[in-house]
Amino acid sequence: MIVKDELLSNLRRYFDLNLYEVKLWAALLSRGVSTAGELSDIADVPRSRSYDVLESLEKKGFVIMKLGKPIKYIAIPPAEVVDRVKKNMNSIAQEKVNRLEGIKGSAMMTELETLHTTGIALVDPAEMSGCLRGRSNLYNHLDLLIKDAKSSVNIMTSDQGFMRKAEGLKGSLQKAAKRGVKIRIAAPLTKENKKVADSLKGVAEVQHNNKVSSRFITVDSKDMVFMTLNDKEVHPSYDLGVWVKTPYFTTAMDHMFNGMWNQK
């Protein structure tokens, strides 16, 4: 049996299997029904491991063990396997979410918050900075800062960045607005994102800006995240931001933002 390495790699990634599992599963799919010994030879998997691996595949819903001697295994149709794996993944994910939800308000969370508060108190403010690699990490941190915002959030971004933030951060922005946080967004407004701007009415003030090409956000004149690359020229995985907690620098950026904002 010749199976491309690319296929095996994709099977491992999509179905969360190890190398021996994907090799034996692919071998069984090519045969329909087979013994562990035959599959071991076809897939080039040590016989000493084949029974354990096939047992694992059986528990995960990929194969069925046929009664009789010698023991044979039957391949389950791939479409059915996808449904089973999806169901199992949803079940496991929900279980983990429920477990994490249960931590909120618990003694463990209180202890963790105490550790964090104590640690932060000992840190020099100049040390509170970090590099955020990848757009997913960037937006997770922006979301965190907005959730903690007390008075102001200023955002300068690109036309596409405006649409991404409106979608990815809208929930946190809405909650911040309800707390009385003043939210202002400066971005190039186009026909493509006009509806997005309209959807933020009552949440944020949005102003057209095509003079300053920059991407940054300031929160409460204390925290700032600025992106170092042009989002039109970088893949989301390689986007890069820098977070700093410094009222001195952040206040200066707010003054610049205010100057641009008042030029309308």
C-alpha positions in Angstrom: 0.0 0.0 0.0 1.4 3.4 -1.0 -0.1 6.3 0.8 1.4 9.8 0.4 3.0 11.3 3.4 0.9 14.4 2.8 -2.3 12.4 3.2 -1.0 10.7 6.4 -0.1 14.1 7.8 -3.5 15.5 7.0 -5.3 12.5 8.6 -3.2 13.0 11.8 -4.1 16.7 11.9 -7.8 16.4 11.1 -8.6 13.3 13.1 -6.2 13.7 16.0 -4.4 10.4 15.5 -0.8 9.3 15.9 1.3 8.0 13.0 0.7 4.3 13.7 -3.1 4.9 13.9 -3.3 6.6 10.5 -1.1 4.0 8.9 -3.3 1.1 10.1 -6.5 2.9 9.4 -5.5 3.8 5.8 -4.4 0.2 5.4 -7.7 -1.1 6.6 -9.6 1.3 4.4 -7.7 -0.1 1.4 -8.7 -3.7 2.4 -12.2 -3.3 3.9 -11.6 -6.3 6.2 -8.3 -7.6 7.4 -6.3 -9.2 10.3 -3.9 -7.3 12.5 -1.0 -9.2 11.0 -1.9 -8.4 7.5 -2.5 -4.7 8.3 0.8 -4.6 10.1 2.7 -5.8 7.0 0.8 -3.5 4.7 1.2 -0.4 6.9 4.7 -1.2 8.0 3.8 -1.0 11.7 5.5 -3.4 14.2 3.2 -6.4 14.9 3.9 -5.9 18.7 2.0 -2.6 18.4 -0.7 -3.3 15.9 -3.2 -4.9 18.3 -2.9 -2.0 20.8 -3.3 0.6 18.0 -6.3 -1.2 16.5 -7.9 -1.4 19.9 -7.4 2.4 20.2 -9.0 2.9 16.8 -11.9 0.7 17.8 -12.5 2.8 21.0 -12.4 6.0 18.9 -15.0 4.6 16.5 -12.8 4.1 13.4 -13.0 0.3 13.1 -15.1 -2.7 14.3 -13.6 -5.9 15.6 -15.2 -8.9 13.8 -15.9 -11.9 16.0 -14.2 -15.2 15.2 -10.7 -16.5 14.7 -8.4 -15.1 13.5 -9.6 -11.8 14.8 -10.4 -9.4 11.9 -11.2 -5.8 11.7 -13.8 -4.0 9.5 -13.4 -0.5 8.2 -16.2 1.9 9.0 -17.2 4.3 6.1 -15.1 7.5 6.3 -18.2 9.7 6.3 -19.5 7.9 9.4 -16.1 8.3 11.0 -16.2 12.1 10.4 -19.6 12.3 12.1 -18.3 10.2 15.1 -15.1 12.1 15.5 -17.0 15.5 15.3 -19.5 14.3 17.9 -16.7 13.1 20.2 -14.7 16.3 19.8 -17.8 18.4 20.6 -18.4 16.3 23.6 -14.8 16.6 24.9 -14.7 20.3 24.1 -18.0 21.0 26.0 -16.7 18.9 28.9 -13.6 21.1 29.1 -15.6 24.3 28.8 -17.9 23.2 31.7 -14.8 22.3 33.7 -13.3 25.8 33.1 -16.6 27.5 33.9 -16.7 25.6 37.2 -13.4 27.2 38.2 -14.9 30.7 38.2 -15.7 31.8 41.7 -13.9 28.8 43.2 -11.2 28.8 45.9 -8.7 27.9 43.1 -9.6 31.0 41.2 -9.3 33.1 44.3 -5.8 31.7 44.9 -4.7 32.3 41.3 -6.0 35.9 41.4 -4.1 36.4 44.7 -0.9 35.0 43.2 -1.3 37.2 40.1 -2.1 40.4 42.1 0.9 39.8 44.4 3.2 39.2 41.5 2.1 42.2 39.5 2.6 44.4 42.6 6.3 43.4 42.6 6.9 44.1 39.0 8.5 47.3 37.8 6.0 49.0 35.4 8.8 49.2 32.8 8.8 45.4 32.7 5.2 45.2 31.7 5.6 44.7 28.0 5.4 41.8 25.6 5.5 40.7 22.0 2.3 39.3 20.5 2.9 37.0 17.6 0.1 36.0 15.2 -3.2 37.8 14.8 -5.1 35.4 17.0 -2.8 36.2 19.9 -3.1 39.9 19.2 -6.9 39.9 19.2 -7.0 37.8 22.4 -4.9 40.4 24.2 -6.9 43.3 22.7 -10.0 41.6 24.0 -8.5 41.3 27.5 -7.5 44.9 27.6 -11.0 46.1 26.4 -12.7 43.9 29.0 -10.7 45.7 31.7 -11.2 49.2 30.3 -12.5 51.8 32.7 -12.6 55.1 30.8 -11.4 55.1 27.2 -10.5 53.0 24.2 -8.9 54.6 21.2 -8.3 52.5 18.1 -6.5 53.4 14.9 -6.6 50.8 12.2 -6.8 49.9 8.5 -10.0 49.5 6.5 -9.7 45.7 6.7 -8.5 45.9 10.3 -11.6 47.9 11.1 -13.9 45.1 9.9 -11.9 42.4 11.7 -12.0 44.3 15.0 -15.7 45.1 14.6 -16.4 41.3 14.2 -13.8 39.9 16.7 -14.1 42.5 19.4 -17.7 43.7 19.1 -18.9 41.8 22.2 -16.3 43.3 24.5 -16.7 46.7 22.9 -20.5 46.6 23.6 -20.0 45.6 27.2 -17.3 48.4 27.6 -19.7 51.0 26.2 -22.4 49.9 28.6 -19.9 50.5 31.5 -19.5 54.1 30.2 -16.2 53.6 28.4 -15.7 56.1 25.6 -14.7 54.2 22.5 -13.3 55.9 19.4 -12.2 54.2 16.2 -10.3 56.0 13.4 -10.1 54.0 10.1 -10.4 54.5 6.3 -14.1 54.2 5.7 -15.1 52.6 2.4 -18.2 51.3 0.7 -17.1 47.8 1.8 -17.0 48.7 5.5 -19.7 51.3 5.8 -22.3 48.8 7.0 -19.8 47.8 9.7 -19.5 51.4 10.8 -23.3 51.7 11.0 -23.5 48.5 13.1 -21.3 50.2 15.8 -23.6 53.1 16.4 -24.3 53.5 20.1 -21.1 51.5 20.8 -18.3 53.6 19.4 -17.6 56.8 17.6 -16.2 56.0 14.2 -14.3 58.6 12.1 -12.8 58.4 8.6 -9.0 58.5 8.6 -6.9 58.1 5.5 -4.1 60.5 6.5 -2.3 58.4 9.2 -1.5 54.8 8.2 -1.1 53.0 11.5 -2.5 50.3 13.6 -2.7 50.7 17.4 -5.0 50.7 20.4 -4.7 52.6 23.7 -6.8 51.8 26.8 -7.3 54.1 29.7 -4.1 56.1 28.7 -2.1 53.3 30.4 -2.0 50.3 28.0 -1.1 50.3 24.4 -0.7 47.7 21.7 0.8 48.8 18.4 1.2 46.6 15.3 4.6 46.7 13.6 3.6 45.5 10.1 1.3 46.5 7.3 -1.6 44.1 7.5 -1.9 44.2 3.7 1.5 42.7 3.3 1.7 40.1 6.1 0.0 36.7 6.6 -2.2 36.7 9.8 0.1 34.0 11.3 3.0 36.4 11.1 1.3 39.6 12.2 3.2 41.1 15.1 2.2 43.5 17.9 3.9 45.0 20.9 2.1 45.6 24.2 3.4 48.1 26.6 2.0 49.3 29.9 3.3 52.8 30.3 1.1 55.9 31.0 3.9 58.2 29.8 4.1 56.8 26.2 0.4 55.9 26.0 -0.7 59.4 27.0 1.5 60.9 24.3 -0.2 58.6 21.7 -3.6 59.6 23.0 -2.6 63.3 22.4 -1.6 62.4 18.8 -4.9 60.5 18.4 -6.9 63.5 19.8 -5.1 65.9 17.4 -6.0 63.8 14.4 -9.6 63.2 15.7 -10.3 66.9 16.1 -9.2 67.7 12.6 -12.5 66.4 11.1 
